[in-house]
Amino acid sequence: MNKHTIWLNVLLIMLSINTAFATQWQLDNDNSQLNFISTKKTHVSEIHQFKRLDGTIDDSGNVIITIDLASIDTKIAVRDERMTTFLFDVASYPTAVLKATIDPETIDAIAEGASSELVVDATLALHGQSVPLTLDVVVTRLVGAKLSVVSVKPVLLNVADFSLVAGVEKLRELANLPSISHTVPVSFYLNFGLK
């Protein structure tokens, strides 16, 4: 094997490695949002968010989003504390994890500035329970090697599916409320950049 052949092989290996890494996407927490709505007393709704998210989309299209439940922000400190303690029980379950798969060829085919609407099968692990979900999202290729994934419509979660009914009832008692809805709409705007 001559020098030219060796260098050619090295170059091809490096190009294949660069191509693989080029499809590794890292969540940009500062430019992402995950919001949910709680409804109390039948007609009073409020928007809350989680402030710390981590996530990746790997070269096979596997999506993993980790939500730090202690980062909940309801704009009321005592409510945040109650939710982390009595609802989420962050001492035992510090995170929620969403897993899904998006066809990497579909992502690669999106031109810069263009979007594609996708239906994605996912699983949400929360409070010791894993529940299948269907997500309607728009994936947009942004300028500067960035990708956004946005919910087309809210995802409706039922607290009973995650064994959170007792926690919701505890919050209701502590706040002296007649009711807190067991259905929680969740929406998100997630930005990713190349690793």
C-alpha positions, 0 to 999 in steps of 0.5 A: 500500500503506497502513501497516496492510498494510505492518505486517501483511506485516512481522509475517507475515514475522517470524512465519515466520522465528520458526517456522523458527528454532523447529525448529532444535535444538542438541545439549546436550553436557553432558547427552548421552552416547555410549558404546561397549563394547570386549571383550578377552581374549574375556570382559572388556568395558569401557564407554568414552565420547566427552566432546565432541559437537556436533550439530544437527537443522535445520528440514528434519529433517537431523541432523548429529552430530560426535564429537571422537575426541580426547575419548575417555575410557576411564578410562586415560590411556595407553589414551586416547593409544594409541587416538587415535594408533594407532586413530583417527589423530586427526591425519588424522581428528579427527572422526566424523560421523553424518548422518541425517534425521528427518521434522520433522512427526513431531518436531512431532507429539510432545506435551510429555512424550510419546515416539515410537519411530522407525527412522532411516536414517543414515550414519557417516563414520569414518576415511575410510569412510562406512557406512550404519546403521539406528538404532532410537531413541526421541524424547521431547519434554521440558519446557522446549523440549527433545528427547531422542533415545535408542538403543533398542538398541546399534548394532553397528559392525564395525571392518573396515567403517571400515578400523580392523582394523590399529589394533585389532591395534596396540592388542592388541600394545601391551597384550599381549592375546590378543584384542580384539573387532572388533564394537563396540556403541554406545549414546547419549543425546542431548539437544537444545534450541532454538537 
